[in-house]
Amino acid sequence: MIDVVEQINTTHRRVGPAELESGAGRTCVLSRSYDAAVEDVWDACTNPERIPRWFLPVTGELRAGGRFQLEGNAGGTISRCDPPHSFAATWEYAGDISWIELRLSAESAERTRLELHHTVPVDNHWAQFGPGATGVGWDMGLMGLGLHISSGEAVDPQEFMAFMGSDDGREFMTLSARRWAEAHIADGADEATATAMQERTTAFYTGAEAPVTE
């Protein structure tokens, strides 16, 4: 059984500014610790045989300069790879491009701190949904990674989808969107604007009807 509140509280979230060639951007950062050696967490995040056990099937060349494609999701080019500490890549989906960077650091021999940075342009999509559009999905991914690392087993996709469609799953996505709104406000966003973004993000993920705002 998944403890929704514990899963939400395990991850720290922040939002900060980013300068892109195309203009202003924002970086969403998730950080979370796992009870595993840094080499094991690196393998879980970069081994094409293990990635589907907690995320999605992946094809391509998982090396610097190689391209990857996640089944039914984003693809991109790996721009930098420094095992077992970090990699950076583009994140290309539906004609849009953003950038991800994974950083791992050993807190002890058997505990690893993971930081995921996802930099996005401040565009119409951001204006509508804010950081939660990116953040809620990554919250789900890092929860899946935690379930895989703690058990050593693959996360059953059908069971995970059933969870996300349950009351607990909807609570998870609602709380995640709320925490991203709080991080956005801490970054200096107007509270009313961030809350409206949060409500639209929650409605998108949970299937609820977003409230009408003036």
Backbone as JSON Lines, residues from 0, in Angstrom:
{"i":0,"aa":"M","n":[0.84,-1.2,0.0],"ca":[0.0,0.0,0.0],"c":[0.87,1.25,0.0]}
{"i":1,"aa":"I","n":[0.55,2.22,-0.81],"ca":[1.34,3.43,-0.94],"c":[0.82,4.49,0.03]}
{"i":2,"aa":"D","n":[1.72,5.0,0.87],"ca":[1.39,6.09,1.78],"c":[1.56,7.39,1.01]}
{"i":3,"aa":"V","n":[0.43,7.98,0.61],"ca":[0.46,9.15,-0.27],"c":[1.2,10.31,0.38]}
{"i":4,"aa":"V","n":[0.85,10.63,1.62],"ca":[1.46,11.79,2.28],"c":[2.96,11.59,2.45]}
{"i":5,"aa":"E","n":[3.37,10.39,2.83],"ca":[4.79,10.1,2.98],"c":[5.52,10.28,1.65]}
{"i":6,"aa":"Q","n":[4.93,9.78,0.56],"ca":[5.57,9.91,-0.74],"c":[5.71,11.38,-1.13]}
{"i":7,"aa":"I","n":[4.68,12.17,-0.88],"ca":[4.74,13.6,-1.21],"c":[5.8,14.3,-0.37]}
{"i":8,"aa":"N","n":[5.85,13.98,0.92],"ca":[6.78,14.66,1.82],"c":[8.22,14.25,1.61]}
{"i":9,"aa":"T","n":[8.45,13.1,0.99],"ca":[9.81,12.61,0.77],"c":[10.57,13.46,-0.23]}
{"i":10,"aa":"T","n":[9.85,14.1,-1.12],"ca":[10.47,14.9,-2.19],"c":[10.43,16.38,-1.84]}
{"i":11,"aa":"H","n":[11.55,17.06,-2.08],"ca":[11.62,18.52,-1.93],"c":[11.55,19.14,-3.32]}
{"i":12,"aa":"R","n":[10.79,20.22,-3.44],"ca":[10.57,20.87,-4.73],"c":[10.94,22.34,-4.65]}
{"i":13,"aa":"R","n":[11.54,22.84,-5.73],"ca":[11.78,24.27,-5.82],"c":[11.7,24.71,-7.28]}
{"i":14,"aa":"V","n":[11.47,25.98,-7.47],"ca":[11.37,26.58,-8.8],"c":[12.29,27.78,-8.84]}
{"i":15,"aa":"G","n":[13.02,27.95,-9.94],"ca":[13.92,29.08,-10.05],"c":[14.03,29.57,-11.48]}
{"i":16,"aa":"P","n":[14.58,30.75,-11.68],"ca":[14.7,31.33,-13.02],"c":[15.77,30.64,-13.84]}
{"i":17,"aa":"A","n":[15.64,30.71,-15.15],"ca":[16.64,30.18,-16.08],"c":[16.67,31.06,-17.31]}
{"i":18,"aa":"E","n":[17.84,31.28,-17.84],"ca":[18.0,32.06,-19.06],"c":[18.2,31.12,-20.24]}
{"i":19,"aa":"L","n":[17.34,31.23,-21.23],"ca":[17.42,30.42,-22.44],"c":[17.72,31.31,-23.63]}
{"i":20,"aa":"E","n":[18.24,30.72,-24.69],"ca":[18.51,31.49,-25.9],"c":[17.23,32.1,-26.45]}
{"i":21,"aa":"S","n":[16.12,31.4,-26.25],"ca":[14.83,31.87,-26.76],"c":[14.15,32.87,-25.85]}
{"i":22,"aa":"G","n":[14.71,33.08,-24.64],"ca":[14.1,34.02,-23.7],"c":[14.08,33.46,-22.3]}
{"i":23,"aa":"A","n":[13.12,33.9,-21.51],"ca":[13.05,33.51,-20.11],"c":[12.62,32.05,-19.96]}
{"i":24,"aa":"G","n":[13.14,31.43,-18.92],"ca":[12.76,30.07,-18.61],"c":[12.62,29.9,-17.11]}
{"i":25,"aa":"R","n":[12.17,28.73,-16.71],"ca":[12.08,28.37,-15.3],"c":[12.6,26.94,-15.14]}
{"i":26,"aa":"T","n":[13.29,26.69,-14.05],"ca":[13.78,25.35,-13.75],"c":[13.02,24.79,-12.56]}
{"i":27,"aa":"C","n":[12.43,23.62,-12.76],"ca":[11.76,22.88,-11.69],"c":[12.76,21.84,-11.17]}
{"i":28,"aa":"V","n":[12.98,21.82,-9.86],"ca":[13.96,20.93,-9.26],"c":[13.28,20.03,-8.24]}
{"i":29,"aa":"L","n":[13.49,18.72,-8.39],"ca":[13.03,17.74,-7.41],"c":[14.25,17.11,-6.78]}
{"i":30,"aa":"S","n":[14.24,16.95,-5.47],"ca":[15.33,16.25,-4.79],"c":[14.75,15.25,-3.8]}
{"i":31,"aa":"R","n":[15.37,14.09,-3.75],"ca":[14.87,12.98,-2.93],"c":[16.02,12.02,-2.66]}
{"i":32,"aa":"S","n":[16.02,11.42,-1.48],"ca":[17.05,10.45,-1.12],"c":[16.5,9.03,-1.22]}
{"i":33,"aa":"Y","n":[17.38,8.1,-1.62],"ca":[17.03,6.69,-1.76],"c":[18.01,5.85,-0.96]}
{"i":34,"aa":"D","n":[17.5,4.78,-0.36],"ca":[18.35,3.87,0.41],"c":[19.01,2.87,-0.53]}
{"i":35,"aa":"A","n":[20.01,3.36,-1.24],"ca":[20.77,2.53,-2.19],"c":[22.07,3.26,-2.51]}
{"i":36,"aa":"A","n":[23.08,2.5,-2.9],"ca":[24.35,3.09,-3.28],"c":[24.19,3.91,-4.55]}
{"i":37,"aa":"V","n":[25.04,4.9,-4.72],"ca":[24.92,5.79,-5.87],"c":[25.03,5.02,-7.18]}
{"i":38,"aa":"E","n":[25.86,3.97,-7.21],"ca":[26.01,3.19,-8.44],"c":[24.7,2.46,-8.8]}
{"i":39,"aa":"D","n":[23.96,2.03,-7.77],"ca":[22.7,1.33,-8.02],"c":[21.64,2.3,-8.53]}
{"i":40,"aa":"V","n":[21.57,3.49,-7.94],"ca":[20.59,4.48,-8.4],"c":[20.94,4.92,-9.82]}
{"i":41,"aa":"W","n":[22.23,5.1,-10.1],"ca":[22.65,5.45,-11.46],"c":[22.22,4.36,-12.46]}
{"i":42,"aa":"D","n":[22.43,3.11,-12.09],"ca":[22.06,2.01,-12.98],"c":[20.55,2.0,-13.21]}
{"i":43,"aa":"A","n":[19.78,2.23,-12.16],"ca":[18.32,2.24,-12.3],"c":[17.85,3.35,-13.24]}
{"i":44,"aa":"C","n":[18.6,4.46,-13.27],"ca":[18.19,5.62,-14.07],"c":[18.75,5.61,-15.49]}
{"i":45,"aa":"T","n":[19.73,4.74,-15.77],"ca":[20.4,4.8,-17.07],"c":[20.45,3.47,-17.81]}
{"i":46,"aa":"N","n":[20.16,2.38,-17.13],"ca":[20.2,1.06,-17.77],"c":[18.89,0.82,-18.51]}
{"i":47,"aa":"P","n":[18.93,0.63,-19.84],"ca":[17.68,0.47,-20.59],"c":[16.87,-0.76,-20.19]}
{"i":48,"aa":"E","n":[17.52,-1.7,-19.49],"ca":[16.77,-2.86,-19.01],"c":[16.05,-2.56,-17.7]}
{"i":49,"aa":"R","n":[16.55,-1.58,-16.94],"ca":[15.92,-1.26,-15.66],"c":[14.94,-0.09,-15.74]}
{"i":50,"aa":"I","n":[15.17,0.84,-16.64],"ca":[14.29,2.01,-16.72],"c":[12.82,1.62,-16.86]}
{"i":51,"aa":"P","n":[12.47,0.61,-17.7],"ca":[11.05,0.25,-17.81],"c":[10.47,-0.35,-16.53]}
{"i":52,"aa":"R","n":[11.31,-0.75,-15.58],"ca":[10.81,-1.35,-14.35],"c":[10.18,-0.32,-13.42]}
{"i":53,"aa":"W","n":[10.45,0.97,-13.7],"ca":[9.84,2.0,-12.85],"c":[9.32,3.19,-13.66]}
{"i":54,"aa":"F","n":[9.68,3.25,-14.95],"ca":[9.28,4.43,-15.75],"c":[8.6,3.96,-17.03]}
{"i":55,"aa":"L","n":[9.32,4.0,-18.14],"ca":[8.77,3.62,-19.44],"c":[9.83,2.88,-20.24]}
{"i":56,"aa":"P","n":[9.41,2.01,-21.18],"ca":[10.39,1.41,-22.09],"c":[11.13,2.49,-22.87]}
{"i":57,"aa":"V","n":[12.42,2.27,-23.11],"ca":[13.24,3.27,-23.78],"c":[14.08,2.59,-24.86]}
{"i":58,"aa":"T","n":[14.24,3.28,-25.97],"ca":[15.1,2.81,-27.05],"c":[16.1,3.91,-27.39]}
{"i":59,"aa":"G","n":[17.15,3.52,-28.13],"ca":[18.15,4.48,-28.56],"c":[19.51,4.18,-27.98]}
{"i":60,"aa":"E","n":[20.39,5.14,-28.08],"ca":[21.76,5.0,-27.59],"c":[21.93,5.86,-26.35]}
{"i":61,"aa":"L","n":[21.99,5.22,-25.2],"ca":[22.07,5.95,-23.93],"c":[23.53,6.26,-23.61]}
{"i":62,"aa":"R","n":[24.05,7.22,-24.36],"ca":[25.43,7.67,-24.19],"c":[25.49,9.13,-24.63]}
{"i":63,"aa":"A","n":[26.58,9.8,-24.31],"ca":[26.74,11.2,-24.73],"c":[26.67,11.29,-26.24]}
{"i":64,"aa":"G","n":[25.82,12.15,-26.74],"ca":[25.63,12.31,-28.18],"c":[24.56,11.41,-28.75]}
{"i":65,"aa":"G","n":[24.1,10.43,-27.98],"ca":[23.08,9.51,-28.47],"c":[21.68,10.07,-28.3]}
{"i":66,"aa":"R","n":[20.77,9.52,-29.09],"ca":[19.37,9.9,-28.98],"c":[18.59,8.77,-28.31]}
{"i":67,"aa":"F","n":[17.55,9.16,-27.57],"ca":[16.7,8.19,-26.88],"c":[15.25,8.5,-27.17]}
{"i":68,"aa":"Q","n":[14.39,7.5,-26.98],"ca":[12.96,7.7,-27.13],"c":[12.24,6.87,-26.07]}
{"i":69,"aa":"L","n":[11.46,7.53,-25.24],"ca":[10.62,6.84,-24.27],"c":[9.29,6.49,-24.92]}
{"i":70,"aa":"E","n":[8.84,5.29,-24.72],"ca":[7.63,4.82,-25.39],"c":[6.43,5.69,-25.01]}
{"i":71,"aa":"G","n":[5.81,6.29,-26.03],"ca":[4.63,7.12,-25.81],"c":[4.89,8.42,-25.11]}
{"i":72,"aa":"N","n":[6.15,8.85,-25.04],"ca":[6.46,10.05,-24.28],"c":[7.57,10.81,-25.0]}
{"i":73,"aa":"A","n":[8.46,11.41,-24.25],"ca":[9.48,12.29,-24.83],"c":[10.66,11.5,-25.38]}
{"i":74,"aa":"G","n":[11.4,12.16,-26.25],"ca":[12.69,11.69,-26.72],"c":[13.67,12.84,-26.59]}
{"i":75,"aa":"G","n":[14.9,12.62,-27.05],"ca":[15.86,13.71,-26.98],"c":[17.27,13.24,-27.25]}
{"i":76,"aa":"T","n":[18.21,14.15,-27.05],"ca":[19.63,13.88,-27.24],"c":[20.37,14.05,-25.92]}
{"i":77,"aa":"I","n":[21.22,13.1,-25.59],"ca":[22.01,13.17,-24.37],"c":[23.23,14.05,-24.65]}
{"i":78,"aa":"S","n":[23.3,15.19,-23.99],"ca":[24.36,16.15,-24.26],"c":[25.59,15.94,-23.4]}
{"i":79,"aa":"R","n":[25.43,15.31,-22.23],"ca":[26.55,15.11,-21.33],"c":[26.27,13.9,-20.46]}
{"i":80,"aa":"C","n":[27.32,13.14,-20.14],"ca":[27.16,11.96,-19.3],"c":[28.42,11.77,-18.46]}
{"i":81,"aa":"D","n":[28.25,11.78,-17.14],"ca":[29.38,11.65,-16.22],"c":[29.01,10.6,-15.16]}
{"i":82,"aa":"P","n":[29.1,9.31,-15.52],"ca":[28.68,8.26,-14.6],"c":[29.63,8.15,-13.39]}
{"i":83,"aa":"P","n":[29.1,7.88,-12.2],"ca":[27.68,7.71,-11.86],"c":[27.08,8.96,-11.22]}
{"i":84,"aa":"H","n":[27.48,10.13,-11.69],"ca":[27.12,11.36,-10.99],"c":[26.07,12.21,-11.7]}
{"i":85,"aa":"S","n":[26.1,12.3,-13.03],"ca":[25.15,13.2,-13.67],"c":[25.05,12.92,-15.17]}
{"i":86,"aa":"F","n":[23.93,13.32,-15.73],"ca":[23.79,13.41,-17.18],"c":[22.81,14.53,-17.5]}
{"i":87,"aa":"A","n":[22.91,15.04,-18.72],"ca":[22.02,16.1,-19.19],"c":[21.51,15.72,-20.57]}
{"i":88,"aa":"A","n":[20.3,16.14,-20.89],"ca":[19.7,15.77,-22.17],"c":[18.59,16.76,-22.54]}
{"i":89,"aa":"T","n":[18.29,16.82,-23.82],"ca":[17.09,17.54,-24.22],"c":[15.88,16.66,-23.95]}
{"i":90,"aa":"W","n":[14.74,17.31,-23.82],"ca":[13.47,16.63,-23.56],"c":[12.48,17.15,-24.6]}
{"i":91,"aa":"E","n":[12.26,16.35,-25.63],"ca":[11.49,16.79,-26.8],"c":[10.17,16.03,-26.87]}
{"i":92,"aa":"Y","n":[9.07,16.8,-26.88],"ca":[7.75,16.18,-26.89],"c":[6.76,17.08,-27.61]}
{"i":93,"aa":"A","n":[6.03,16.5,-28.56],"ca":[4.96,17.21,-29.29],"c":[5.46,18.51,-29.9]}
{"i":94,"aa":"G","n":[6.67,18.5,-30.42],"ca":[7.23,19.68,-31.07],"c":[7.86,20.69,-30.14]}
{"i":95,"aa":"D","n":[7.78,20.46,-28.83],"ca":[8.37,21.38,-27.86],"c":[9.68,20.79,-27.34]}
{"i":96,"aa":"I","n":[10.55,21.66,-26.89],"ca":[11.84,21.22,-26.36],"c":[12.09,21.87,-25.01]}
{"i":97,"aa":"S","n":[12.57,21.06,-24.06],"ca":[13.03,21.54,-22.77],"c":[14.27,20.73,-22.43]}
{"i":98,"aa":"W","n":[14.79,20.9,-21.21],"ca":[16.09,20.32,-20.89],"c":[16.06,19.7,-19.49]}
{"i":99,"aa":"I","n":[16.65,18.52,-19.38],"ca":[16.71,17.85,-18.08],"c":[18.17,17.61,-17.69]}
{"i":100,"aa":"E","n":[18.39,17.57,-16.39],"ca":[19.7,17.2,-15.85],"c":[19.48,16.38,-14.59]}
{"i":101,"aa":"L","n":[20.11,15.23,-14.5],"ca":[20.06,14.37,-13.32],"c":[21.38,14.47,-12.59]}
{"i":102,"aa":"R","n":[21.32,14.68,-11.28],"ca":[22.52,14.74,-10.45],"c":[22.37,13.76,-9.29]}
{"i":103,"aa":"L","n":[23.39,12.96,-9.05],"ca":[23.4,12.0,-7.95],"c":[24.6,12.28,-7.05]}
{"i":104,"aa":"S","n":[24.37,12.2,-5.75],"ca":[25.47,12.36,-4.8],"c":[25.28,11.36,-3.67]}
{"i":105,"aa":"A","n":[26.38,10.79,-3.21],"ca":[26.33,9.8,-2.14],"c":[26.23,10.5,-0.79]}
{"i":106,"aa":"E","n":[25.16,10.22,-0.05],"ca":[25.02,10.71,1.32],"c":[25.73,9.77,2.29]}
{"i":107,"aa":"S","n":[25.83,8.51,1.9],"ca":[26.59,7.49,2.63],"c":[26.83,6.36,1.65]}
{"i":108,"aa":"A","n":[27.43,5.28,2.13],"ca":[27.71,4.16,1.24],"c":[26.43,3.54,0.69]}
{"i":109,"aa":"E","n":[25.32,3.66,1.43],"ca":[24.08,3.02,1.02],"c":[22.91,4.0,0.95]}
{"i":110,"aa":"R","n":[23.21,5.26,0.73],"ca":[22.14,6.26,0.6],"c":[22.56,7.31,-0.41]}
{"i":111,"aa":"T","n":[21.65,7.62,-1.32],"ca":[21.97,8.51,-2.45],"c":[20.95,9.63,-2.55]}
{"i":112,"aa":"R","n":[21.45,10.82,-2.77],"ca":[20.6,11.99,-3.01],"c":[20.46,12.21,-4.51]}
{"i":113,"aa":"L","n":[19.24,12.26,-4.99],"ca":[18.96,12.49,-6.41],"c":[18.39,13.88,-6.57]}
{"i":114,"aa":"E","n":[18.89,14.61,-7.55],"ca":[18.31,15.9,-7.94],"c":[17.98,15.85,-9.42]}
{"i":115,"aa":"L","n":[16.76,16.19,-9.76],"ca":[16.34,16.27,-11.15],"c":[15.97,17.71,-11.47]}
{"i":116,"aa":"H","n":[16.66,18.28,-12.45],"ca":[16.38,19.65,-12.9],"c":[15.7,19.57,-14.26]}
{"i":117,"aa":"H","n":[14.56,20.23,-14.41],"ca":[13.87,20.27,-15.69],"c":[13.61,21.74,-16.02]}
{"i":118,"aa":"T","n":[14.28,22.23,-17.05],"ca":[14.19,23.63,-17.45],"c":[13.26,23.76,-18.64]}
{"i":119,"aa":"V","n":[12.28,24.66,-18.5],"ca":[11.27,24.84,-19.54],"c":[11.16,26.31,-19.9]}
{"i":120,"aa":"P","n":[10.73,26.63,-21.12],"ca":[10.51,28.04,-21.47],"c":[9.26,28.58,-20.81]}
{"i":121,"aa":"V","n":[9.26,29.86,-20.55],"ca":[8.05,30.53,-20.04],"c":[7.21,30.89,-21.27]}
{"i":122,"aa":"D","n":[6.3,29.97,-21.61],"ca":[5.48,30.12,-22.81],"c":[4.01,30.0,-22.44]}
{"i":123,"aa":"N","n":[3.14,29.79,-23.43],"ca":[1.71,29.69,-23.16],"c":[1.38,28.51,-22.26]}
{"i":124,"aa":"H","n":[2.1,27.41,-22.45],"ca":[1.87,26.23,-21.62],"c":[2.2,26.53,-20.17]}
{"i":125,"aa":"W","n":[3.33,27.2,-19.95],"ca":[3.69,27.6,-18.59],"c":[2.64,28.55,-18.02]}
{"i":126,"aa":"A","n":[2.19,29.52,-18.81],"ca":[1.21,30.49,-18.33],"c":[-0.09,29.82,-17.9]}
{"i":127,"aa":"Q","n":[-0.41,28.69,-18.51],"ca":[-1.64,27.99,-18.18],"c":[-1.49,27.09,-16.96]}
{"i":128,"aa":"F","n":[-0.37,26.33,-16.91],"ca":[-0.25,25.29,-15.89],"c":[0.87,25.52,-14.87]}
{"i":129,"aa":"G","n":[1.86,26.34,-15.21],"ca":[2.95,26.57,-14.27],"c":[3.82,25.33,-14.06]}
{"i":130,"aa":"P","n":[4.53,25.26,-12.95],"ca":[5.49,24.17,-12.74],"c":[4.86,22.8,-12.55]}
{"i":131,"aa":"G","n":[3.59,22.76,-12.15],"ca":[2.96,21.47,-11.9],"c":[2.83,20.59,-13.13]}
{"i":132,"aa":"A","n":[2.75,21.2,-14.32],"ca":[2.62,20.41,-15.54],"c":[3.8,19.47,-15.7]}
{"i":133,"aa":"T","n":[4.98,19.98,-15.39],"ca":[6.19,19.16,-15.41],"c":[6.35,18.4,-14.1]}
{"i":134,"aa":"G","n":[6.11,19.08,-13.0],"ca":[6.43,18.54,-11.69],"c":[5.61,17.35,-11.26]}
{"i":135,"aa":"V","n":[4.3,17.35,-11.55],"ca":[3.46,16.24,-11.11],"c":[3.9,14.94,-11.77]}
{"i":136,"aa":"G","n":[4.2,15.02,-13.07],"ca":[4.66,13.82,-13.77],"c":[5.95,13.28,-13.2]}
{"i":137,"aa":"W","n":[6.89,14.18,-12.88],"ca":[8.14,13.72,-12.29],"c":[7.95,13.2,-10.88]}
{"i":138,"aa":"D","n":[7.02,13.79,-10.13],"ca":[6.72,13.24,-8.81],"c":[6.28,11.78,-8.92]}
{"i":139,"aa":"M","n":[5.45,11.49,-9.92],"ca":[5.02,10.11,-10.12],"c":[6.2,9.22,-10.5]}
{"i":140,"aa":"G","n":[7.08,9.75,-11.36],"ca":[8.24,8.97,-11.77],"c":[9.17,8.65,-10.63]}
{"i":141,"aa":"L","n":[9.45,9.65,-9.78],"ca":[10.38,9.41,-8.67],"c":[9.75,8.51,-7.61]}
{"i":142,"aa":"M","n":[8.42,8.53,-7.5],"ca":[7.78,7.57,-6.62],"c":[7.97,6.16,-7.17]}
{"i":143,"aa":"G","n":[7.79,5.99,-8.48],"ca":[8.01,4.69,-9.1],"c":[9.44,4.21,-8.9]}
{"i":144,"aa":"L","n":[10.41,5.11,-9.03],"ca":[11.8,4.75,-8.81],"c":[12.01,4.27,-7.37]}
{"i":145,"aa":"G","n":[11.39,4.97,-6.42],"ca":[11.51,4.56,-5.03],"c":[10.92,3.19,-4.77]}
{"i":146,"aa":"L","n":[9.77,2.9,-5.37],"ca":[9.15,1.6,-5.19],"c":[10.04,0.49,-5.78]}
{"i":147,"aa":"H","n":[10.65,0.77,-6.93],"ca":[11.54,-0.21,-7.56],"c":[12.79,-0.44,-6.72]}
{"i":148,"aa":"I","n":[13.42,0.62,-6.25],"ca":[14.65,0.48,-5.49],"c":[14.4,-0.21,-4.16]}
{"i":149,"aa":"S","n":[13.3,0.12,-3.5],"ca":[13.05,-0.46,-2.18],"c":[12.71,-1.94,-2.25]}
{"i":150,"aa":"S","n":[12.08,-2.37,-3.35],"ca":[11.68,-3.78,-3.46],"c":[12.63,-4.61,-4.31]}
{"i":151,"aa":"G","n":[13.34,-3.95,-5.22],"ca":[14.18,-4.67,-6.17],"c":[13.4,-5.26,-7.32]}
{"i":152,"aa":"E","n":[12.08,-5.05,-7.3],"ca":[11.21,-5.6,-8.32],"c":[10.72,-4.52,-9.27]}
{"i":153,"aa":"A","n":[10.21,-4.96,-10.41],"ca":[9.61,-4.03,-11.35],"c":[8.25,-3.57,-10.82]}
{"i":154,"aa":"V","n":[7.94,-2.31,-11.04],"ca":[6.62,-1.79,-10.7],"c":[5.64,-2.3,-11.76]}
{"i":155,"aa":"D","n":[4.56,-2.94,-11.34],"ca":[3.57,-3.46,-12.27],"c":[2.82,-2.28,-12.91]}
{"i":156,"aa":"P","n":[2.93,-2.1,-14.24],"ca":[2.29,-0.94,-14.88],"c":[0.79,-0.88,-14.65]}
{"i":157,"aa":"Q","n":[0.13,-2.03,-14.68],"ca":[-1.32,-2.04,-14.49],"c":[-1.69,-1.66,-13.06]}
{"i":158,"aa":"E","n":[-0.93,-2.17,-12.1],"ca":[-1.2,-1.8,-10.71],"c":[-0.93,-0.31,-10.48]}
{"i":159,"aa":"F","n":[0.14,0.22,-11.1],"ca":[0.46,1.63,-10.93],"c":[-0.63,2.51,-11.55]}
{"i":160,"aa":"M","n":[-1.12,2.13,-12.74],"ca":[-2.18,2.9,-13.38],"c":[-3.47,2.82,-12.57]}
{"i":161,"aa":"A","n":[-3.72,1.65,-11.98],"ca":[-4.91,1.51,-11.13],"c":[-4.81,2.42,-9.92]}
{"i":162,"aa":"F","n":[-3.59,2.51,-9.35],"ca":[-3.38,3.42,-8.22],"c":[-3.65,4.86,-8.64]}
{"i":163,"aa":"M","n":[-3.11,5.29,-9.79],"ca":[-3.27,6.67,-10.21],"c":[-4.74,7.01,-10.49]}
{"i":164,"aa":"G","n":[-5.55,6.0,-10.82],"ca":[-6.97,6.24,-11.04],"c":[-7.81,6.11,-9.79]}
{"i":165,"aa":"S","n":[-7.19,5.78,-8.68],"ca":[-7.91,5.59,-7.42],"c":[-8.01,6.91,-6.66]}
{"i":166,"aa":"D","n":[-8.76,6.89,-5.55],"ca":[-8.85,8.08,-4.7],"c":[-7.47,8.46,-4.16]}
{"i":167,"aa":"D","n":[-6.67,7.45,-3.79],"ca":[-5.31,7.74,-3.3],"c":[-4.46,8.38,-4.39]}
{"i":168,"aa":"G","n":[-4.6,7.87,-5.61],"ca":[-3.84,8.43,-6.72],"c":[-4.23,9.87,-6.99]}
{"i":169,"aa":"R","n":[-5.52,10.15,-6.95],"ca":[-5.98,11.53,-7.16],"c":[-5.51,12.44,-6.04]}
{"i":170,"aa":"E","n":[-5.46,11.9,-4.8],"ca":[-4.93,12.69,-3.7],"c":[-3.45,12.99,-3.92]}
{"i":171,"aa":"F","n":[-2.7,12.0,-4.39],"ca":[-1.28,12.2,-4.68],"c":[-1.08,13.33,-5.69]}
{"i":172,"aa":"M","n":[-1.82,13.3,-6.79],"ca":[-1.66,14.32,-7.83],"c":[-2.13,15.69,-7.35]}
{"i":173,"aa":"T","n":[-3.19,15.71,-6.55],"ca":[-3.68,16.98,-6.0],"c":[-2.66,17.6,-5.05]}
{"i":174,"aa":"L","n":[-2.1,16.77,-4.16],"ca":[-1.09,17.28,-3.23],"c":[0.18,17.7,-3.96]}
{"i":175,"aa":"S","n":[0.57,16.94,-4.98],"ca":[1.75,17.3,-5.76],"c":[1.56,18.66,-6.42]}
{"i":176,"aa":"A","n":[0.42,18.87,-7.07],"ca":[0.16,20.16,-7.71],"c":[0.17,21.29,-6.69]}
{"i":177,"aa":"R","n":[-0.35,21.03,-5.49],"ca":[-0.36,22.05,-4.44],"c":[1.05,22.39,-4.01]}
{"i":178,"aa":"R","n":[1.9,21.38,-3.83],"ca":[3.28,21.64,-3.41],"c":[4.05,22.4,-4.49]}
{"i":179,"aa":"W","n":[3.76,22.12,-5.76],"ca":[4.42,22.87,-6.82],"c":[3.96,24.32,-6.83]}
{"i":180,"aa":"A","n":[2.69,24.55,-6.52],"ca":[2.21,25.93,-6.42],"c":[2.92,26.66,-5.28]}
{"i":181,"aa":"E","n":[3.12,25.96,-4.16],"ca":[3.83,26.56,-3.03],"c":[5.27,26.9,-3.41]}
{"i":182,"aa":"A","n":[5.93,26.01,-4.16],"ca":[7.29,26.28,-4.61],"c":[7.32,27.46,-5.57]}
{"i":183,"aa":"H","n":[6.29,27.56,-6.4],"ca":[6.18,28.67,-7.36],"c":[6.03,29.99,-6.62]}
{"i":184,"aa":"I","n":[5.18,30.0,-5.61],"ca":[4.98,31.21,-4.81],"c":[6.27,31.6,-4.1]}
{"i":185,"aa":"A","n":[6.99,30.6,-3.59],"ca":[8.28,30.86,-2.93],"c":[9.29,31.47,-3.89]}
{"i":186,"aa":"D","n":[9.12,31.18,-5.19],"ca":[9.99,31.74,-6.23],"c":[9.58,33.16,-6.6]}
{"i":187,"aa":"G","n":[8.47,33.64,-6.03],"ca":[8.05,35.02,-6.28],"c":[6.8,35.16,-7.1]}
{"i":188,"aa":"A","n":[6.16,34.05,-7.46],"ca":[4.93,34.13,-8.26],"c":[3.78,34.72,-7.44]}
{"i":189,"aa":"D","n":[2.91,35.43,-8.12],"ca":[1.7,35.93,-7.49],"c":[0.85,34.75,-6.99]}
{"i":190,"aa":"E","n":[0.37,34.83,-5.75],"ca":[-0.33,33.7,-5.15],"c":[-1.58,33.32,-5.93]}
{"i":191,"aa":"A","n":[-2.38,34.31,-6.35],"ca":[-3.6,34.01,-7.09],"c":[-3.29,33.35,-8.42]}
{"i":192,"aa":"T","n":[-2.25,33.83,-9.1],"ca":[-1.87,33.24,-10.38],"c":[-1.38,31.81,-10.2]}
{"i":193,"aa":"A","n":[-0.53,31.59,-9.21],"ca":[0.0,30.25,-8.95],"c":[-1.12,29.29,-8.56]}
{"i":194,"aa":"T","n":[-2.08,29.76,-7.79],"ca":[-3.19,28.91,-7.38],"c":[-4.06,28.53,-8.56]}
{"i":195,"aa":"A","n":[-4.29,29.48,-9.46],"ca":[-5.08,29.18,-10.67],"c":[-4.37,28.14,-11.54]}
{"i":196,"aa":"M","n":[-3.05,28.27,-11.66],"ca":[-2.26,27.28,-12.39],"c":[-2.39,25.91,-11.73]}
{"i":197,"aa":"Q","n":[-2.3,25.9,-10.4],"ca":[-2.43,24.66,-9.64],"c":[-3.78,23.99,-9.9]}
{"i":198,"aa":"E","n":[-4.84,24.76,-9.91],"ca":[-6.18,24.21,-10.11],"c":[-6.33,23.61,-11.51]}
{"i":199,"aa":"R","n":[-5.76,24.29,-12.5],"ca":[-5.83,23.74,-13.86],"c":[-4.99,22.47,-13.99]}
{"i":200,"aa":"T","n":[-3.81,22.46,-13.35],"ca":[-2.97,21.26,-13.37],"c":[-3.67,20.09,-12.69]}
{"i":201,"aa":"T","n":[-4.25,20.34,-11.54],"ca":[-4.97,19.29,-10.81],"c":[-6.1,18.74,-11.66]}
{"i":202,"aa":"A","n":[-6.86,19.63,-12.31],"ca":[-7.96,19.18,-13.15],"c":[-7.47,18.33,-14.3]}
{"i":203,"aa":"F","n":[-6.34,18.71,-14.89],"ca":[-5.79,17.94,-16.01],"c":[-5.42,16.53,-15.58]}
{"i":204,"aa":"Y","n":[-4.73,16.41,-14.45],"ca":[-4.24,15.1,-14.03],"c":[-5.34,14.22,-13.43]}
{"i":205,"aa":"T","n":[-6.28,14.82,-12.74],"ca":[-7.29,14.02,-12.05],"c":[-8.57,13.84,-12.85]}
{"i":206,"aa":"G","n":[-8.72,14.62,-13.92],"ca":[-9.95,14.54,-14.71],"c":[-11.08,15.35,-14.13]}
{"i":207,"aa":"A","n":[-10.8,16.13,-13.09],"ca":[-11.83,17.0,-12.5],"c":[-12.01,18.23,-13.35]}
{"i":208,"aa":"E","n":[-13.12,18.89,-13.18],"ca":[-13.38,20.11,-13.95],"c":[-12.7,21.28,-13.25]}
{"i":209,"aa":"A","n":[-11.91,22.0,-14.01],"ca":[-11.22,23.16,-13.43],"c":[-12.22,24.26,-13.12]}
{"i":210,"aa":"P","n":[-12.04,24.96,-12.01],"ca":[-12.95,26.05,-11.67],"c":[-12.83,27.18,-12.66]}
{"i":211,"aa":"V","n":[-13.92,27.89,-12.88],"ca":[-13.94,29.03,-13.79],"c":[-13.43,30.23,-13.04]}
{"i":212,"aa":"T","n":[-12.45,30.92,-13.62],"ca":[-11.91,32.11,-12.98],"c":[-12.14,33.3,-13.9]}
{"i":213,"aa":"E","n":[-12.27,34.44,-13.28],"ca":[-12.48,35.68,-14.05],"c":[-11.17,36.16,-14.66]}
